[in-house]
Amino acid sequence: MKRTLFFSMFLLLSTFSFGQVLNDGKLEKGYVCKSIIIDGDTIPLIELPPFEIVDNIHVMSPTEKWYWDRLVYNVKTVLPYAKLAGMKLREYNSILISAKNETEKKKLMKQAEKELKAQFGKQIMDLTFSQGEILMKLVDKETGNTTYDIVKELRGSFIVFFYQNIGRLFGYNLKVRYDPNGKDHQIATAVYMIENGLI
């Protein structure tokens, strides 16, 4: 009797059991993914596309928004010049390596300076103080050298000393370094967003 009751219950329960319905060998609902079994538990493995965390979400006040928009405008203005400086420096370094002596080297540098002044002198002179400061930092980012080091290498110690002292009178420091993880974090964020077409 017990066996008959057990067998009847088994048949009854099996008719009400639910399973995944397959149509042509495909799941109607659900998601097929890779999985791994750890200590008897099946854990799904889902690959996510790579992403970079730029910063924590922060809602800007109107004043902060104004400063951010101004910074973005200034970075957009000077970033092409910084990239050009990096490109030109590499180009001139390769030319200077082929110079036979110091006289030829100086002649090549004066010619390069003349070309750059003719092409970009007016635009550089029209930069604001903030744009000039950002430009010096971005030149360091693009070239790995401060503006001071570049002028010293290309024009000599006396000229760079003269420019540094004149710059100091107006609040510039040619030895300023680019610090993307410190005080220049916002500039670094703006550069990243500009280069990746986010702003």
N, C-alpha and C positions, 0 to 999 in steps of 0.2 A: 504494500500500500504506500509506504513511504517512498519507495522507488518510483512508483507511478506518479505520485504527487510531485516529486522533484523533477521528473522528466516532463510533466505537463507545464510546470512553471518555467522550465528552461525553454520549451517551445514557445510559450506565451511571451516571454521577455525577448526572445530573439526576433519576434515579428515586430516589436516596437523599438528595436535598436536603430540608431541613426548613424549614418556615415557620410562621407564626402561623396557627392554625386559627381560622376565623371561623364562628360559629353565628349565623345571622340578622343578620349584619353587626356582631356584637359580639365583643369579645375574650374568650376563655375565661379567660386569666390576664393579669395585668399591670395597669397603671395609666395612664390617659390623662391627660396634663397639658399645659399650655402649655410651649413651649420656645423657645429662642433659638439662633441659629447664630453662633458667634464663631470666626473663623479656621478655618472648616471643621468645628469640633466642635459637636455638638448638645448644649446644656446645658438640662436641665429647669428650669422655673420653677414652684416650689411655694410657694403663699402660706400663711404660718403666721398663726394668730391673734395679736394683739398681747398682750404680757405685760410685766410690770414686774419688774425684778430688785430685790428688797428688800434682800438681803444675801447674803453668802457663807454656805454651809451650815456651821454650827458646832454641834457636839454639846456641850450644856451640862453642866457638872458639877452635882451636887446643890445646891451653894451658889448657883451662877449661876441655876439653875432656880428656886430659892426667891426670889431677888431679882427675877427676871423676872415670876414669878407675882404677887408683891407690887406691882410697878410696874403690871402690867396691871390689877389690882384697883383701885389708886389712880386710874389714868387713867379707868377705867370709872366710878368714883365721881364724878369732877369734870368730865368732858367735857360732860355735859348742862348743868352750870352755866356753863361757858365759852361754849357755843353760845347759851345763854339770854342771857348778858351781851352777846354780839355783837348779838343780835336786839334786846334792850332798848335798847342804846346807839344803834342806828340809829333805833329808834322815838322815843327821847327827843330825839335830835338834830333830827328832823323837827318835833317839838312845839316845841322851843326856838327854831327858826328863825321860827316864827309868833308868838313872844312880842313884845309891843309895846315893853317896856322892861326894864331890869335888875331892877327890883322884881318884875315878873311872872315873869321868868326864875328868880329865886331861889325864888319861891313854888312854881313848877312843879317845881323840883328837890327841894325839901323834901317835897312831896307824893309824888314818885316814890321818894325815899329811904324814906319812911314805908311805902309800899306794898311795896317790896322787902324791908324789914326784917320786916314782918308775914308775908310769904309765905315768905321763905327764910332769915331771920336765924338760926333755931335750927339748921337743917341746916348752914349755913356755919360757925357757931360749933363744931359737933361735928366738923369736919374735923381730921384729924391734921396735924402740922407738914409732913410730906411731901406730903400732899394739898393743903395750902394753897400750897406752893411750886409744885407742878405746875399748880394752878389759875391762879396768876398768869401762868405761862408760856403756858398755853392761852388765857387772856384776850388776851394779846398776839398770839397766832396768829389768833384769831377777829376781833379788832378792829383790829389793826395799831398799837395803842397800849399802852404799859406801864400797869400799874395806877396808878403814880404820875401819869402824864399824864392819865388818866381822872379821878382824884380831884381833881387840880389844876383841870381844866377845869370839873368839875361843882360842886366845893365851895370852891375858892379855894386860894391859896398857903399861907395860915396853917394851914388844916386838913390839907393834904397834908404840910406840914413836920412837924406834930404826929404824924400817923399814921406817917410815915417813921421818926421818932425812936423812937416806941414799938415799931414793927416791928423796928427794929435791935436793941433790947434783947432781943427773943425770937429773933433770928437771921434775920428776914425782910428782904428788900430790895425795896421796891415798884418799883424801877427795873429789875428783872431782865427780860432779853429772852429770847425763844424762839429757840433756835439749832438748827434741825432737822438741819443738816449737820455739827454739831459735838457739843458736850456733851449736847445733847438728842436725839441720834440715836435712842436706844432709845424715848423718849417718842413721837417721830415715827413710828417703826415700829409701836408699840402703837396709836396713833391710826389709822394707815392700816389695820391689820388689823381693828380694831373697826368702823371705818366701812364696810369691805367685807365684814363678816360672817365673817371668817376665824378670829376667836377670840370 
